[in-house]
Amino acid sequence: MAERGDLKEQYLSLDREVPFVGEEAIDSLCLLVFPYEYPDQESEVVITTDEFTAVCPWTGLPDYGTLTLRYVPGPSLIELKSLKYYLLSYRQVGIVQEHAANRILKELAEVACPKRMTVTLDYKVRGGLHTTVTVHQSEL
């Protein structure tokens, strides 16, 4: 059986830097859109994935969450496979939760030009704290 001091040393040795990449790894160029045939119709598109992952920029530990995208299309619809690849590009990126939600909204709105868009990131509990970030954009 390990001595108490040995266990404490072993525990402290678990602290290490976990590698992650910077925000330049986010690939917004992969986002594709295609023409929406009913731009005068007030349809709301809702896309949800519970597979969103980014990394805490201070600890390198993963942040998992459910992303919900709601938008009323303007001239374009977001192509889903390209959206999936875009979101996957966040997987090893060190970015704070609030910045991730805002960046996703900004980049999706730039490419799709929706009438309205809302991005909600509902993160799993970390350190006993539950965080949900919701950001909105209306047509200018």
VOPAGU-2260 file (C-alpha; in pm, 1 decimal, decimal comma):
REM VOPAGU-2260
SITE   aa  ch    i         X         Y         Z
SITE  MET   A    0       0,0       0,0       0,0
SITE  ALA   A    1     135,1     345,2     -92,8
SITE  GLU   A    2     231,4     580,8     185,1
SITE  ARG   A    3      22,9     895,8     218,8
SITE  GLY   A    4     312,7    1120,7     112,1
SITE  ASP   A    5     371,5     904,2    -193,0
SITE  LEU   A    6       8,2     936,2    -298,4
SITE  LYS   A    7      16,0    1314,3    -258,2
SITE  GLU   A    8     328,3    1334,5    -475,9
SITE  GLN   A    9     166,1    1108,9    -733,8
SITE  TYR   A   10    -145,5    1323,9    -730,8
SITE  LEU   A   11      53,4    1645,2    -775,9
SITE  SER   A   12     245,8    1487,2   -1062,0
SITE  LEU   A   13     -82,0    1463,1   -1255,2
SITE  ASP   A   14     -68,6    1841,0   -1315,8
SITE  ARG   A   15      58,0    1893,7   -1667,3
SITE  GLU   A   16       7,3    2114,9   -1963,5
SITE  VAL   A   17    -247,6    1978,9   -2205,6
SITE  PRO   A   18    -173,4    2089,5   -2563,5
SITE  PHE   A   19    -434,4    2288,4   -2751,0
SITE  VAL   A   20    -436,4    2520,3   -3050,8
SITE  GLY   A   21    -528,3    2884,1   -3096,7
SITE  GLU   A   22    -837,7    3035,6   -3254,2
SITE  GLU   A   23    -662,2    3051,8   -3591,8
SITE  ALA   A   24    -747,9    2680,1   -3626,3
SITE  ILE   A   25   -1120,7    2759,3   -3654,7
SITE  ASP   A   26   -1211,4    2691,7   -4017,1
SITE  SER   A   27   -1490,3    2928,6   -4119,9
SITE  LEU   A   28   -1387,1    2894,3   -4485,5
SITE  CYS   A   29   -1547,9    2548,9   -4496,9
SITE  LEU   A   30   -1895,1    2698,4   -4437,0
SITE  LEU   A   31   -2122,8    2665,7   -4739,3
SITE  VAL   A   32   -2462,4    2815,3   -4809,7
SITE  PHE   A   33   -2714,6    2764,7   -5086,3
SITE  PRO   A   34   -3007,2    2976,8   -5208,2
SITE  TYR   A   35   -3326,0    2975,4   -5005,1
SITE  GLU   A   36   -3622,8    2948,1   -5240,0
SITE  TYR   A   37   -3873,8    3105,2   -4996,9
SITE  PRO   A   38   -3704,3    3421,0   -4862,3
SITE  ASP   A   39   -4041,4    3595,6   -4811,9
SITE  GLN   A   40   -4160,4    3314,5   -4583,5
SITE  GLU   A   41   -4090,8    3352,5   -4210,1
SITE  SER   A   42   -3958,4    2999,3   -4155,2
SITE  GLU   A   43   -3741,8    2924,9   -3854,7
SITE  VAL   A   44   -3462,3    2670,7   -3894,8
SITE  VAL   A   45   -3343,7    2500,4   -3574,0
SITE  ILE   A   46   -3025,3    2293,8   -3570,7
SITE  THR   A   47   -2902,9    2119,6   -3255,0
SITE  THR   A   48   -2596,0    1913,2   -3176,1
SITE  ASP   A   49   -2485,0    1777,4   -2840,5
SITE  GLU   A   50   -2134,0    1716,3   -2974,6
SITE  PHE   A   51   -1984,7    2067,0   -2948,0
SITE  THR   A   52   -1639,7    2064,6   -2790,6
SITE  ALA   A   53   -1378,7    2332,1   -2736,0
SITE  VAL   A   54   -1097,4    2362,1   -2483,0
SITE  CYS   A   55   -1048,0    2587,3   -2180,5
SITE  PRO   A   56    -761,9    2821,3   -2279,0
SITE  TRP   A   57    -620,2    2815,4   -1925,2
SITE  THR   A   58    -635,7    2448,4   -1828,3
SITE  GLY   A   59    -648,0    2278,9   -2167,2
SITE  LEU   A   60    -936,5    2065,3   -2042,8
SITE  PRO   A   61   -1234,5    2009,3   -2273,3
SITE  ASP   A   62   -1561,0    2200,5   -2252,7
SITE  TYR   A   63   -1854,1    1993,3   -2380,0
SITE  GLY   A   64   -2187,7    2137,7   -2468,0
SITE  THR   A   65   -2505,5    2136,8   -2668,8
SITE  LEU   A   66   -2519,3    2396,4   -2942,9
SITE  THR   A   67   -2855,3    2517,7   -3070,5
SITE  LEU   A   68   -2870,9    2737,7   -3378,2
SITE  ARG   A   69   -3200,4    2912,1   -3460,6
SITE  TYR   A   70   -3234,3    3132,6   -3763,6
SITE  VAL   A   71   -3484,7    3283,7   -4000,6
SITE  PRO   A   72   -3319,2    3256,8   -4341,1
SITE  GLY   A   73   -3260,2    3552,5   -4565,2
SITE  PRO   A   74   -3127,4    3467,6   -4910,3
SITE  SER   A   75   -2934,8    3156,3   -4800,6
SITE  LEU   A   76   -2950,3    2835,5   -4600,9
SITE  ILE   A   77   -2652,6    2686,7   -4417,8
SITE  GLU   A   78   -2534,7    2357,1   -4564,6
SITE  LEU   A   79   -2531,8    2105,0   -4278,5
SITE  LYS   A   80   -2222,1    1899,9   -4362,2
SITE  SER   A   81   -2013,4    2216,6   -4384,9
SITE  LEU   A   82   -2159,1    2333,6   -4051,4
SITE  LYS   A   83   -2054,8    2003,9   -3893,2
SITE  TYR   A   84   -1696,4    2043,8   -4018,5
SITE  TYR   A   85   -1691,4    2405,7   -3901,8
SITE  LEU   A   86   -1801,6    2306,2   -3550,8
SITE  LEU   A   87   -1550,6    2018,8   -3545,1
SITE  SER   A   88   -1272,5    2270,5   -3607,8
SITE  TYR   A   89   -1330,0    2400,1   -3250,7
SITE  ARG   A   90   -1238,6    2062,7   -3099,0
SITE  GLN   A   91    -882,9    2147,6   -2989,4
SITE  VAL   A   92    -917,7    2526,8   -2981,9
SITE  GLY   A   93    -852,1    2712,7   -2658,1
SITE  ILE   A   94   -1143,6    2958,9   -2636,2
SITE  VAL   A   95   -1357,8    3080,7   -2347,6
SITE  GLN   A   96   -1721,7    2975,7   -2356,4
SITE  GLU   A   97   -1866,7    3322,6   -2408,5
SITE  HIS   A   98   -1626,2    3397,5   -2693,6
SITE  ALA   A   99   -1709,0    3068,8   -2868,2
SITE  ALA   A  100   -2081,4    3150,5   -2881,7
SITE  ASN   A  101   -2020,2    3501,8   -3011,2
SITE  ARG   A  102   -1769,0    3389,8   -3273,0
SITE  ILE   A  103   -2000,3    3117,6   -3403,6
SITE  LEU   A  104   -2285,7    3368,1   -3435,3
SITE  LYS   A  105   -2064,4    3624,3   -3611,4
SITE  GLU   A  106   -1922,8    3378,7   -3865,2
SITE  LEU   A  107   -2252,9    3204,4   -3941,8
SITE  ALA   A  108   -2435,3    3536,3   -3981,2
SITE  GLU   A  109   -2164,0    3667,6   -4213,8
SITE  VAL   A  110   -2193,6    3369,6   -4446,0
SITE  ALA   A  111   -2572,6    3313,6   -4439,4
SITE  CYS   A  112   -2708,1    3670,9   -4401,3
SITE  PRO   A  113   -3014,2    3559,2   -4199,0
SITE  LYS   A  114   -3304,3    3781,4   -4100,9
SITE  ARG   A  115   -3246,7    3674,1   -3741,0
SITE  MET   A  116   -3012,2    3428,9   -3574,2
SITE  THR   A  117   -2960,5    3298,9   -3220,8
SITE  VAL   A  118   -2681,5    3072,6   -3100,9
SITE  THR   A  119   -2710,4    2901,2   -2763,8
SITE  LEU   A  120   -2425,2    2700,4   -2613,1
SITE  ASP   A  121   -2539,3    2499,5   -2312,6
SITE  TYR   A  122   -2223,6    2362,5   -2151,3
SITE  LYS   A  123   -2195,1    2059,1   -1928,7
SITE  VAL   A  124   -2131,7    2132,2   -1561,5
SITE  ARG   A  125   -1765,9    2204,4   -1486,4
SITE  GLY   A  126   -1636,0    2267,9   -1136,9
SITE  GLY   A  127   -1993,0    2263,4   -1006,7
SITE  LEU   A  128   -2094,8    2552,0   -1236,1
SITE  HIS   A  129   -2338,2    2528,6   -1526,5
SITE  THR   A  130   -2300,3    2786,8   -1803,5
SITE  THR   A  131   -2537,0    2868,0   -2088,0
SITE  VAL   A  132   -2445,4    3141,4   -2335,3
SITE  THR   A  133   -2707,2    3282,2   -2573,5
SITE  VAL   A  134   -2629,5    3546,0   -2836,8
SITE  HIS   A  135   -2862,4    3707,7   -3093,0
SITE  GLN   A  136   -2833,6    3897,7   -3416,2
SITE  SER   A  137   -3108,5    4072,5   -3608,3
SITE  GLU   A  138   -3101,7    4181,7   -3970,2
SITE  LEU   A  139   -2950,5    4525,9   -4013,1
